[in-house]
């Protein structure tokens, strides 16, 4: 009878030890899985952030190129307008300078 009770206690202890080992193994596996998932989430977040940064940089560069082209076009148009205006007054300016030059020659001579 004593041996049966002791045997029963021993079996119960072994069963509990097995349950504890299983629980610890499950805990270890859960921690490992959680850590792996966390690392994957961090990696994905970093990649998403890098992709977003690259997209924003590309958009900013495209906007800068567009603005640059617009400024160059405006500058070229203004230069053409000034050139046309200058060409229109060129004859008058030459006549004015020649007249002044002739006046200066008569004063000195």
Rosetta constraint file for C-alpha pairs under 8 A:
AtomPair CA 1 CA 5 HARMONIC 6.39 0.50
AtomPair CA 2 CA 6 HARMONIC 6.12 0.50
AtomPair CA 3 CA 7 HARMONIC 5.83 0.50
AtomPair CA 4 CA 8 HARMONIC 5.97 0.50
AtomPair CA 5 CA 9 HARMONIC 6.12 0.50
AtomPair CA 6 CA 10 HARMONIC 6.06 0.50
AtomPair CA 7 CA 11 HARMONIC 6.12 0.50
AtomPair CA 8 CA 12 HARMONIC 6.14 0.50
AtomPair CA 9 CA 13 HARMONIC 6.11 0.50
AtomPair CA 10 CA 14 HARMONIC 6.12 0.50
AtomPair CA 11 CA 15 HARMONIC 6.03 0.50
AtomPair CA 12 CA 16 HARMONIC 6.11 0.50
AtomPair CA 13 CA 17 HARMONIC 6.00 0.50
AtomPair CA 14 CA 18 HARMONIC 6.08 0.50
AtomPair CA 15 CA 19 HARMONIC 6.19 0.50
AtomPair CA 16 CA 20 HARMONIC 6.05 0.50
AtomPair CA 17 CA 21 HARMONIC 6.12 0.50
AtomPair CA 18 CA 22 HARMONIC 6.06 0.50
AtomPair CA 19 CA 23 HARMONIC 6.04 0.50
AtomPair CA 20 CA 24 HARMONIC 6.08 0.50
AtomPair CA 21 CA 25 HARMONIC 6.04 0.50
AtomPair CA 22 CA 26 HARMONIC 6.04 0.50
AtomPair CA 23 CA 27 HARMONIC 6.00 0.50
AtomPair CA 24 CA 28 HARMONIC 6.08 0.50
AtomPair CA 25 CA 29 HARMONIC 6.13 0.50
AtomPair CA 26 CA 30 HARMONIC 6.02 0.50
AtomPair CA 27 CA 31 HARMONIC 6.12 0.50
AtomPair CA 28 CA 32 HARMONIC 6.09 0.50
AtomPair CA 29 CA 33 HARMONIC 6.02 0.50
AtomPair CA 30 CA 34 HARMONIC 6.01 0.50
AtomPair CA 31 CA 35 HARMONIC 6.05 0.50
AtomPair CA 32 CA 36 HARMONIC 6.14 0.50
AtomPair CA 33 CA 37 HARMONIC 6.08 0.50
AtomPair CA 34 CA 38 HARMONIC 6.05 0.50
AtomPair CA 35 CA 39 HARMONIC 6.16 0.50
AtomPair CA 36 CA 40 HARMONIC 6.16 0.50
AtomPair CA 37 CA 41 HARMONIC 6.11 0.50
AtomPair CA 38 CA 42 HARMONIC 6.16 0.50
AtomPair CA 39 CA 43 HARMONIC 6.11 0.50
AtomPair CA 40 CA 44 HARMONIC 6.06 0.50
AtomPair CA 41 CA 45 HARMONIC 6.01 0.50
AtomPair CA 42 CA 46 HARMONIC 6.09 0.50
AtomPair CA 43 CA 47 HARMONIC 6.17 0.50
AtomPair CA 44 CA 48 HARMONIC 6.02 0.50
AtomPair CA 45 CA 49 HARMONIC 6.05 0.50
AtomPair CA 46 CA 50 HARMONIC 6.12 0.50
AtomPair CA 47 CA 51 HARMONIC 6.06 0.50
AtomPair CA 48 CA 52 HARMONIC 6.06 0.50
AtomPair CA 49 CA 53 HARMONIC 6.08 0.50
AtomPair CA 50 CA 54 HARMONIC 6.10 0.50
AtomPair CA 51 CA 55 HARMONIC 6.09 0.50
AtomPair CA 52 CA 56 HARMONIC 6.13 0.50
AtomPair CA 53 CA 57 HARMONIC 6.07 0.50
AtomPair CA 54 CA 58 HARMONIC 6.09 0.50
AtomPair CA 55 CA 59 HARMONIC 6.19 0.50
AtomPair CA 56 CA 60 HARMONIC 6.07 0.50
AtomPair CA 57 CA 61 HARMONIC 6.05 0.50
AtomPair CA 58 CA 62 HARMONIC 6.11 0.50
AtomPair CA 59 CA 63 HARMONIC 6.15 0.50
AtomPair CA 60 CA 64 HARMONIC 6.08 0.50
AtomPair CA 61 CA 65 HARMONIC 6.13 0.50
AtomPair CA 62 CA 66 HARMONIC 6.15 0.50
AtomPair CA 63 CA 67 HARMONIC 6.11 0.50
AtomPair CA 64 CA 68 HARMONIC 5.98 0.50
AtomPair CA 65 CA 69 HARMONIC 6.12 0.50
AtomPair CA 66 CA 70 HARMONIC 6.19 0.50
AtomPair CA 67 CA 71 HARMONIC 6.10 0.50
AtomPair CA 68 CA 72 HARMONIC 6.14 0.50
AtomPair CA 69 CA 73 HARMONIC 6.14 0.50
AtomPair CA 70 CA 74 HARMONIC 6.20 0.50
AtomPair CA 71 CA 75 HARMONIC 6.06 0.50
AtomPair CA 72 CA 76 HARMONIC 6.06 0.50
AtomPair CA 73 CA 77 HARMONIC 6.14 0.50
AtomPair CA 74 CA 78 HARMONIC 6.19 0.50
AtomPair CA 75 CA 79 HARMONIC 6.05 0.50
AtomPair CA 76 CA 80 HARMONIC 6.12 0.50
AtomPair CA 77 CA 81 HARMONIC 6.18 0.50
AtomPair CA 78 CA 82 HARMONIC 6.11 0.50
AtomPair CA 79 CA 83 HARMONIC 5.99 0.50
AtomPair CA 80 CA 84 HARMONIC 6.02 0.50
AtomPair CA 81 CA 85 HARMONIC 6.06 0.50
AtomPair CA 82 CA 86 HARMONIC 5.93 0.50
AtomPair CA 83 CA 87 HARMONIC 5.99 0.50
AtomPair CA 84 CA 88 HARMONIC 6.10 0.50
AtomPair CA 85 CA 89 HARMONIC 6.52 0.50
AtomPair CA 86 CA 90 HARMONIC 5.96 0.50
AtomPair CA 87 CA 91 HARMONIC 7.81 0.50
AtomPair CA 89 CA 93 HARMONIC 6.12 0.50
AtomPair CA 90 CA 94 HARMONIC 6.10 0.50
AtomPair CA 91 CA 95 HARMONIC 6.17 0.50
AtomPair CA 92 CA 96 HARMONIC 6.04 0.50
AtomPair CA 93 CA 97 HARMONIC 6.14 0.50
AtomPair CA 94 CA 98 HARMONIC 6.07 0.50
AtomPair CA 95 CA 99 HARMONIC 5.99 0.50
AtomPair CA 96 CA 100 HARMONIC 6.15 0.50
AtomPair CA 97 CA 101 HARMONIC 6.00 0.50
AtomPair CA 98 CA 102 HARMONIC 6.10 0.50
AtomPair CA 99 CA 103 HARMONIC 6.16 0.50
AtomPair CA 100 CA 104 HARMONIC 6.13 0.50
AtomPair CA 101 CA 105 HARMONIC 6.27 0.50
AtomPair CA 102 CA 106 HARMONIC 6.34 0.50
AtomPair CA 103 CA 107 HARMONIC 6.30 0.50
AtomPair CA 104 CA 108 HARMONIC 6.25 0.50
AtomPair CA 105 CA 109 HARMONIC 5.91 0.50
